[in-house]
């Protein structure tokens, strides 16, 4: 029987740094996206005609963001 350490792939220091840089860049872009939408939301609501449509704008944004996340994952998978 093999132990978990023998079957686990070992990453070099450079690979770990590249992985961390990619993860941090993704997190930065997600936070930046949220900041831009939060800043632009009052203008978008104003263009749509008032606070009545505020919940619709937020719901549409969240649905579009949620629907696109699996697509990004599928596109980024190198095995496909």
N, CA, C and O atoms as CSV, one atom per row, in Angstrom:
chain,resi,resn,atom,element,x,y,z
A,1,UNK,N,N,0.838,-1.168,0.000
A,1,UNK,CA,C,0.000,0.000,0.000
A,1,UNK,C,C,0.894,1.245,0.000
A,1,UNK,O,O,1.881,1.304,0.733
A,2,UNK,N,N,0.548,2.231,-0.817
A,2,UNK,CA,C,1.354,3.447,-0.891
A,2,UNK,C,C,0.749,4.522,-0.003
A,2,UNK,O,O,-0.465,4.581,0.194
A,3,UNK,N,N,1.603,5.352,0.518
A,3,UNK,CA,C,1.121,6.443,1.355
A,3,UNK,C,C,0.683,7.606,0.467
A,3,UNK,O,O,0.985,7.640,-0.726
A,4,UNK,N,N,-0.019,8.543,1.057
A,4,UNK,CA,C,-0.521,9.696,0.309
A,4,UNK,C,C,0.628,10.570,-0.186
A,4,UNK,O,O,0.503,11.205,-1.233
A,5,UNK,N,N,1.742,10.617,0.542
A,5,UNK,CA,C,2.881,11.431,0.125
A,5,UNK,C,C,3.527,10.910,-1.151
A,5,UNK,O,O,4.052,11.692,-1.943
A,6,UNK,N,N,3.495,9.601,-1.358
A,6,UNK,CA,C,4.112,9.027,-2.544
A,6,UNK,C,C,3.282,9.260,-3.800
A,6,UNK,O,O,3.843,9.367,-4.891
A,7,UNK,N,N,1.967,9.340,-3.673
A,7,UNK,CA,C,1.112,9.512,-4.839
A,7,UNK,C,C,0.823,10.977,-5.156
A,7,UNK,O,O,0.364,11.280,-6.257
A,8,UNK,N,N,1.076,11.875,-4.238
A,8,UNK,CA,C,0.796,13.291,-4.443
A,8,UNK,C,C,1.904,13.908,-5.299
A,8,UNK,O,O,3.084,13.696,-5.019
A,9,UNK,N,N,1.541,14.672,-6.344
A,9,UNK,CA,C,2.579,15.311,-7.153
A,9,UNK,C,C,3.278,16.420,-6.366
A,9,UNK,O,O,2.649,17.138,-5.589
A,10,UNK,N,N,4.557,16.545,-6.576
A,10,UNK,CA,C,5.327,17.575,-5.890
A,10,UNK,C,C,5.535,18.744,-6.833
A,10,UNK,O,O,5.963,18.564,-7.974
A,11,UNK,N,N,5.234,19.935,-6.359
A,11,UNK,CA,C,5.383,21.139,-7.162
A,11,UNK,C,C,6.672,21.842,-6.782
A,11,UNK,O,O,7.070,21.868,-5.618
A,12,UNK,N,N,7.310,22.408,-7.787
A,12,UNK,CA,C,8.519,23.176,-7.515
A,12,UNK,C,C,8.128,24.536,-6.940
A,12,UNK,O,O,6.964,24.934,-6.985
A,13,UNK,N,N,9.108,25.227,-6.406
A,13,UNK,CA,C,8.860,26.552,-5.821
A,13,UNK,C,C,8.339,27.504,-6.886
A,13,UNK,O,O,7.448,28.308,-6.612
A,14,UNK,N,N,8.877,27.425,-8.089
A,14,UNK,CA,C,8.451,28.302,-9.179
A,14,UNK,C,C,6.995,28.004,-9.573
A,14,UNK,O,O,6.238,28.932,-9.857
A,15,UNK,N,N,6.601,26.740,-9.593
A,15,UNK,CA,C,5.225,26.380,-9.917
A,15,UNK,C,C,4.257,26.875,-8.854
A,15,UNK,O,O,3.156,27.322,-9.175
A,16,UNK,N,N,4.657,26.800,-7.600
A,16,UNK,CA,C,3.801,27.290,-6.513
A,16,UNK,C,C,3.633,28.802,-6.615
A,16,UNK,O,O,2.529,29.315,-6.434
A,17,UNK,N,N,4.711,29.517,-6.901
A,17,UNK,CA,C,4.619,30.967,-7.053
A,17,UNK,C,C,3.729,31.344,-8.233
A,17,UNK,O,O,2.943,32.287,-8.134
A,18,UNK,N,N,3.838,30.625,-9.341
A,18,UNK,CA,C,3.005,30.891,-10.508
A,18,UNK,C,C,1.540,30.611,-10.193
A,18,UNK,O,O,0.661,31.374,-10.596
A,19,UNK,N,N,1.277,29.535,-9.484
A,19,UNK,CA,C,-0.081,29.203,-9.079
A,19,UNK,C,C,-0.664,30.280,-8.173
A,19,UNK,O,O,-1.800,30.709,-8.372
A,20,UNK,N,N,0.095,30.713,-7.193
A,20,UNK,CA,C,-0.380,31.753,-6.277
A,20,UNK,C,C,-0.618,33.070,-7.009
A,20,UNK,O,O,-1.591,33.771,-6.729
A,21,UNK,N,N,0.266,33.409,-7.945
A,21,UNK,CA,C,0.088,34.646,-8.723
A,21,UNK,C,C,-1.199,34.576,-9.542
A,21,UNK,O,O,-1.931,35.562,-9.627
A,22,UNK,N,N,-1.478,33.430,-10.139
A,22,UNK,CA,C,-2.708,33.270,-10.898
A,22,UNK,C,C,-3.944,33.369,-10.029
A,22,UNK,O,O,-4.923,34.011,-10.411
A,23,UNK,N,N,-3.911,32.740,-8.863
A,23,UNK,CA,C,-5.054,32.811,-7.946
A,23,UNK,C,C,-5.282,34.234,-7.444
A,23,UNK,O,O,-6.421,34.695,-7.377
A,24,UNK,N,N,-4.214,34.921,-7.096
A,24,UNK,CA,C,-4.353,36.296,-6.603
A,24,UNK,C,C,-4.839,37.236,-7.705
A,24,UNK,O,O,-5.605,38.162,-7.437
A,25,UNK,N,N,-4.400,37.006,-8.939
A,25,UNK,CA,C,-4.882,37.828,-10.053
A,25,UNK,C,C,-6.371,37.608,-10.265
A,25,UNK,O,O,-7.111,38.566,-10.492
A,26,UNK,N,N,-6.814,36.375,-10.195
A,26,UNK,CA,C,-8.236,36.089,-10.328
A,26,UNK,C,C,-9.063,36.738,-9.232
A,26,UNK,O,O,-10.141,37.272,-9.495
A,27,UNK,N,N,-8.562,36.694,-8.008
A,27,UNK,CA,C,-9.270,37.326,-6.892
A,27,UNK,C,C,-9.302,38.845,-7.045
A,27,UNK,O,O,-10.301,39.486,-6.721
A,28,UNK,N,N,-8.200,39.416,-7.540
A,28,UNK,CA,C,-8.153,40.857,-7.776
A,28,UNK,C,C,-9.189,41.264,-8.821
A,28,UNK,O,O,-9.897,42.255,-8.640
A,29,UNK,N,N,-9.279,40.509,-9.905
A,29,UNK,CA,C,-10.239,40.842,-10.955
A,29,UNK,C,C,-11.678,40.702,-10.463
A,29,UNK,O,O,-12.537,41.502,-10.833
A,30,UNK,N,N,-11.946,39.706,-9.645
A,30,UNK,CA,C,-13.296,39.544,-9.090
A,30,UNK,C,C,-13.647,40.714,-8.172
A,30,UNK,O,O,-14.762,41.233,-8.231
A,31,UNK,N,N,-12.708,41.132,-7.327
A,31,UNK,CA,C,-12.953,42.271,-6.437
A,31,UNK,C,C,-13.106,43.555,-7.231
A,31,UNK,O,O,-13.940,44.396,-6.897
A,32,UNK,N,N,-12.310,43.712,-8.275
A,32,UNK,CA,C,-12.406,44.903,-9.118
A,32,UNK,C,C,-13.759,44.945,-9.823
A,32,UNK,O,O,-14.365,46.010,-9.946
A,33,UNK,N,N,-14.228,43.803,-10.281
A,33,UNK,CA,C,-15.532,43.714,-10.931
A,33,UNK,C,C,-16.639,44.151,-9.967
A,33,UNK,O,O,-17.528,44.916,-10.341
A,34,UNK,N,N,-16.578,43.666,-8.740
A,34,UNK,CA,C,-17.586,44.046,-7.748
A,34,UNK,C,C,-17.528,45.548,-7.446
A,34,UNK,O,O,-18.563,46.192,-7.271
A,35,UNK,N,N,-16.328,46.092,-7.386
A,35,UNK,CA,C,-16.170,47.523,-7.101
A,35,UNK,C,C,-16.742,48.369,-8.232
A,35,UNK,O,O,-17.413,49.371,-7.983
A,36,UNK,N,N,-16.482,47.974,-9.462
A,36,UNK,CA,C,-16.989,48.728,-10.613
A,36,UNK,C,C,-18.507,48.687,-10.653
A,36,UNK,O,O,-19.152,49.712,-10.875
A,37,UNK,N,N,-19.078,47.516,-10.442
A,37,UNK,CA,C,-20.541,47.401,-10.464
A,37,UNK,C,C,-21.155,48.198,-9.325
A,37,UNK,O,O,-22.163,48.877,-9.518
A,38,UNK,N,N,-20.562,48.124,-8.145
A,38,UNK,CA,C,-21.086,48.883,-7.005
A,38,UNK,C,C,-21.045,50.378,-7.235
A,38,UNK,O,O,-21.945,51.098,-6.805
A,39,UNK,N,N,-20.015,50.849,-7.906
A,39,UNK,CA,C,-19.896,52.282,-8.196
A,39,UNK,C,C,-20.859,52.705,-9.297
A,39,UNK,O,O,-21.424,53.797,-9.233
A,40,UNK,N,N,-21.052,51.873,-10.289
A,40,UNK,CA,C,-21.891,52.216,-11.434
A,40,UNK,C,C,-23.378,51.986,-11.183
A,40,UNK,O,O,-24.213,52.478,-11.943
A,41,UNK,N,N,-23.715,51.260,-10.148
A,41,UNK,CA,C,-25.109,50.894,-9.916
A,41,UNK,C,C,-26.050,52.092,-9.772
A,41,UNK,O,O,-27.130,52.061,-10.363
A,42,UNK,N,N,-25.711,53.138,-9.031
A,42,UNK,CA,C,-26.629,54.288,-8.962
A,42,UNK,C,C,-26.894,54.919,-10.334
A,42,UNK,O,O,-28.013,55.349,-10.612
A,43,UNK,N,N,-25.888,54.975,-11.173
A,43,UNK,CA,C,-26.068,55.533,-12.513
A,43,UNK,C,C,-26.966,54.633,-13.352
A,43,UNK,O,O,-27.838,55.118,-14.073
A,44,UNK,N,N,-26.752,53.321,-13.259
A,44,UNK,CA,C,-27.579,52.380,-14.014
A,44,UNK,C,C,-29.031,52.474,-13.568
A,44,UNK,O,O,-29.937,52.495,-14.402
A,45,UNK,N,N,-29.257,52.532,-12.275
A,45,UNK,CA,C,-30.618,52.636,-11.739
A,45,UNK,C,C,-31.255,53.947,-12.170
A,45,UNK,O,O,-32.442,53.983,-12.492
A,46,UNK,N,N,-30.476,55.024,-12.179
A,46,UNK,CA,C,-30.999,56.315,-12.633
A,46,UNK,C,C,-31.412,56.283,-14.094
A,46,UNK,O,O,-32.435,56.860,-14.464
A,47,UNK,N,N,-30.631,55.616,-14.921
A,47,UNK,CA,C,-30.965,55.501,-16.340
A,47,UNK,C,C,-32.224,54.659,-16.559
A,47,UNK,O,O,-32.965,54.889,-17.515
A,48,UNK,N,N,-32.462,53.707,-15.697
A,48,UNK,CA,C,-33.633,52.846,-15.839
A,48,UNK,C,C,-34.911,53.470,-15.285
A,48,UNK,O,O,-36.002,52.946,-15.509
A,49,UNK,N,N,-34.787,54.565,-14.575
A,49,UNK,CA,C,-35.986,55.268,-14.141
A,49,UNK,C,C,-36.286,55.216,-12.662
A,49,UNK,O,O,-37.411,55.527,-12.272
A,50,UNK,N,N,-35.362,54.849,-11.834
A,50,UNK,CA,C,-35.621,54.956,-10.413
A,50,UNK,C,C,-35.286,53.722,-9.606
A,50,UNK,O,O,-34.818,52.704,-10.116
A,51,UNK,N,N,-35.553,53.866,-8.308
A,51,UNK,CA,C,-35.194,52.838,-7.330
A,51,UNK,C,C,-36.045,51.580,-7.508
A,51,UNK,O,O,-35.687,50.519,-6.997
A,52,UNK,N,N,-37.171,51.686,-8.228
A,52,UNK,CA,C,-38.027,50.513,-8.434
A,52,UNK,C,C,-37.277,49.391,-9.138
A,52,UNK,O,O,-37.559,48.215,-8.909
A,53,UNK,N,N,-36.333,49.746,-9.985
A,53,UNK,CA,C,-35.616,48.759,-10.789
A,53,UNK,C,C,-34.288,48.329,-10.178
A,53,UNK,O,O,-33.550,47.550,-10.782
A,54,UNK,N,N,-33.982,48.829,-8.992
A,54,UNK,CA,C,-32.702,48.523,-8.353
A,54,UNK,C,C,-32.530,47.021,-8.128
A,54,UNK,O,O,-31.474,46.466,-8.432
A,55,UNK,N,N,-33.545,46.370,-7.607
A,55,UNK,CA,C,-33.445,44.933,-7.341
A,55,UNK,C,C,-33.314,44.142,-8.637
A,55,UNK,O,O,-32.638,43.114,-8.668
A,56,UNK,N,N,-33.952,44.611,-9.704
A,56,UNK,CA,C,-33.843,43.909,-10.983
A,56,UNK,C,C,-32.428,43.993,-11.538
A,56,UNK,O,O,-31.918,43.019,-12.091
A,57,UNK,N,N,-31.802,45.132,-11.394
A,57,UNK,CA,C,-30.433,45.304,-11.882
A,57,UNK,C,C,-29.484,44.388,-11.118
A,57,UNK,O,O,-28.650,43.716,-11.725
A,58,UNK,N,N,-29.603,44.356,-9.806
A,58,UNK,CA,C,-28.750,43.496,-8.980
A,58,UNK,C,C,-28.982,42.028,-9.311
A,58,UNK,O,O,-28.028,41.258,-9.429
A,59,UNK,N,N,-30.246,41.635,-9.463
A,59,UNK,CA,C,-30.565,40.247,-9.787
A,59,UNK,C,C,-30.017,39.851,-11.148
A,59,UNK,O,O,-29.467,38.761,-11.301
A,60,UNK,N,N,-30.162,40.724,-12.136
A,60,UNK,CA,C,-29.641,40.421,-13.477
A,60,UNK,C,C,-28.128,40.281,-13.454
A,60,UNK,O,O,-27.579,39.384,-14.093
A,61,UNK,N,N,-27.452,41.155,-12.726
A,61,UNK,CA,C,-25.991,41.065,-12.638
A,61,UNK,C,C,-25.555,39.767,-11.962
A,61,UNK,O,O,-24.651,39.088,-12.447
A,62,UNK,N,N,-26.194,39.422,-10.847
A,62,UNK,CA,C,-25.829,38.205,-10.134
A,62,UNK,C,C,-26.122,36.947,-10.965
A,62,UNK,O,O,-25.335,36.001,-10.941
A,63,UNK,N,N,-27.222,36.926,-11.683
A,63,UNK,CA,C,-27.535,35.780,-12.536
A,63,UNK,C,C,-26.516,35.637,-13.668
A,63,UNK,O,O,-26.056,34.532,-13.958
A,64,UNK,N,N,-26.166,36.757,-14.304
A,64,UNK,CA,C,-25.181,36.704,-15.388
A,64,UNK,C,C,-23.819,36.261,-14.861
A,64,UNK,O,O,-23.128,35.472,-15.505
A,65,UNK,N,N,-23.439,36.761,-13.708
A,65,UNK,CA,C,-22.157,36.386,-13.110
A,65,UNK,C,C,-22.142,34.908,-12.723
A,65,UNK,O,O,-21.150,34.216,-12.952
A,66,UNK,N,N,-23.231,34.429,-12.142
A,66,UNK,CA,C,-23.320,33.034,-11.731
A,66,UNK,C,C,-23.339,32.099,-12.934
A,66,UNK,O,O,-22.717,31.037,-12.903
A,67,UNK,N,N,-24.038,32.479,-13.978
A,67,UNK,CA,C,-24.117,31.633,-15.169
A,67,UNK,C,C,-22.790,31.569,-15.916
A,67,UNK,O,O,-22.486,30.558,-16.549
A,68,UNK,N,N,-22.000,32.633,-15.850
A,68,UNK,CA,C,-20.744,32.645,-16.599
A,68,UNK,C,C,-19.608,31.925,-15.861
A,68,UNK,O,O,-18.632,31.526,-16.496
A,69,UNK,N,N,-19.710,31.754,-14.569
A,69,UNK,CA,C,-18.642,31.113,-13.806
A,69,UNK,C,C,-18.349,29.676,-14.263
A,69,UNK,O,O,-17.179,29.346,-14.453
A,70,UNK,N,N,-19.350,28.809,-14.449
A,70,UNK,CA,C,-19.024,27.467,-14.956
A,70,UNK,C,C,-18.432,27.485,-16.364
A,70,UNK,O,O,-17.613,26.632,-16.708
A,71,UNK,N,N,-18.844,28.453,-17.175
A,71,UNK,CA,C,-18.269,28.564,-18.516
A,71,UNK,C,C,-16.784,28.883,-18.448
A,71,UNK,O,O,-15.982,28.301,-19.178
A,72,UNK,N,N,-16.421,29.813,-17.565
A,72,UNK,CA,C,-15.002,30.145,-17.403
A,72,UNK,C,C,-14.223,28.912,-16.925
A,72,UNK,O,O,-13.103,28.671,-17.375
A,73,UNK,N,N,-14.806,28.151,-16.034
A,73,UNK,CA,C,-14.144,26.941,-15.548
A,73,UNK,C,C,-13.959,25.913,-16.647
A,73,UNK,O,O,-12.908,25.278,-16.734
A,74,UNK,N,N,-14.966,25.743,-17.482
A,74,UNK,CA,C,-14.875,24.771,-18.576
A,74,UNK,C,C,-13.846,25.220,-19.614
A,74,UNK,O,O,-13.077,24.404,-20.122
A,75,UNK,N,N,-13.832,26.493,-19.920
A,75,UNK,CA,C,-12.882,27.014,-20.899
A,75,UNK,C,C,-11.451,26.911,-20.386
A,75,UNK,O,O,-10.531,26.651,-21.162
A,76,UNK,N,N,-11.259,27.109,-19.099
A,76,UNK,CA,C,-9.908,27.120,-18.546
A,76,UNK,C,C,-9.370,25.718,-18.256
A,76,UNK,O,O,-8.192,25.569,-17.933
A,77,UNK,N,N,-10.217,24.686,-18.368
A,77,UNK,CA,C,-9.768,23.319,-18.099
A,77,UNK,C,C,-8.927,22.825,-19.267
A,77,UNK,O,O,-9.433,22.725,-20.384
A,78,UNK,N,N,-7.651,22.512,-19.036
A,78,UNK,CA,C,-6.777,22.120,-20.148
A,78,UNK,C,C,-7.055,20.717,-20.678
A,78,UNK,O,O,-6.567,20.363,-21.751
A,79,UNK,N,N,-7.824,19.916,-19.955
A,79,UNK,CA,C,-8.073,18.542,-20.380
A,79,UNK,C,C,-9.155,18.434,-21.433
A,79,UNK,O,O,-9.375,17.349,-21.970
A,80,UNK,N,N,-9.846,19.534,-21.748
A,80,UNK,CA,C,-10.926,19.466,-22.721
A,80,UNK,C,C,-10.489,19.954,-24.067
A,80,UNK,O,O,-11.282,19.965,-25.008
